[in-house]
Amino acid sequence: MADCRVFAAGLLLAAAGLDIRSRRVPNLVSILLLATGLVADWLRPDGPSPAAGLLAATIVLVVGFGLFQTGMLGGADVKLMVGTAAWLGLPRLGTLLLGTALAGGVVSLATLAFAGLCRRSASAPGKSIEVPYAVAIAIGGIGALYFKPFE
């Protein structure tokens, strides 16, 4: 049986590309991640159980909703994390969160540096900077799909 994690990685890369281009991640990407993650959990003998995938997704949803309410994460980012958590289950949830946080720091710094360079040439003061956080989620998610340092 082919490695079905490639499908999840492809969806995460698509989400990252869309977020870079338009600062939007369509709901369809997150829905596909959630649905296929739960099915893959059921089909893969080496993967988490569907219950573990659903529990991980629920935990991320509850915590993510709080972060969304405070303005720390966008709604699309939370939905993308929920779908990714369904693929990983509880055993790799820590890897996802740590990898995403570390990648998020790098993506944020790169975005700020790029925005600073652009502002010098275009001078657009006062405009807020949006970070394409789906890039960090994709890096953390793909890392957690293929590496398991905390298991």
Buried (B, 14 or more C-beta within 10 A) or exposed (E): EEEBBEBBBEBBBBBBBBBEEEBEBBEEBBEBBBEBBBBBBEEBEEBBEBEBBBBBBEBBBEBBBEBBEEEEBBEBBBBBBBBBBBBBBBBBBBBBBBBBEBBBEEBBEEBEEEBEEEEEEEEEEEEEEEBBBBBBBBBBBBBBBEEEEEE
